[in-house]
Amino acid sequence: MSAPPELSLDLVVGLDYGQFYLYPSPPEHDFAEVPNVVDRAISDGGIAQAGMFLVVLSPHQNNFELALRVEVFAGEPADDLDNWPEAFLATVVAGDDGLVYESPTLQHVPIPVPARTYLARITGRGFVARGWPGSTTPGDEWRLQLWPGDGEQTPRRLRSWSGP
């Protein structure tokens, strides 16, 4: 069993267009490149990265009251992927002001975590459909687990929700 998180944050964020982004705060990327990274995520299994800008695709088109739990650990947390049908692994870099969560058309949300390079396990559950979930608040939730990482982890999918 792994140690509990050193830091836990429970946020309510919005998701639109079936995608969200994670990047350092302050941002260190060219926002003009975002469409290219989204296209790569669509063709490469639901996740893509350009520098420190990460795109993650969600099965749901939107959720305007999305629960996002952020956990920071001293080492790799226990594997509980059986509880999370969507899962990805990537490297994220938190800047001096932490990370930023953003989804198209919606206000970005700061995530105040210590500045450093992390391995990130990004997991989601509670999906009801691919695309339009039948509501703008379908009840899915996401979790971002962070722990110190050396080097760069190529973003990859660990699990894929198979649908209803």
HELIX and SHEET records of a PDB file:
HELIX    1   1 PHE A   31  GLU A   33  5                                   3    
HELIX    2   2 VAL A   34  SER A   43  1                                  10    
HELIX    3   3 LEU A   81  ASN A   83  5                                   3    
SHEET    1   A 6 LEU A   7  LEU A  15  0                                        
SHEET    2   A 6 ASN A  63  VAL A  72 -1                                        
SHEET    3   A 6 GLU A 141  PRO A 148  1                                        
SHEET    4   A 6 ARG A 116  ARG A 125 -1                                        
SHEET    5   A 6 GLU A  86  ALA A  94 -1                                        
SHEET    6   A 6 ARG A 156  ARG A 159 -1                                        
SHEET    1   B 5 ILE A  47  ALA A  50  0                                        
SHEET    2   B 5 PHE A  53  LEU A  57 -1                                        
SHEET    3   B 5 GLN A  19  PRO A  24 -1                                        
SHEET    4   B 5 LEU A  99  GLU A 102 -1                                        
SHEET    5   B 5 VAL A 109  ILE A 111 -1                                        
END                                                                             
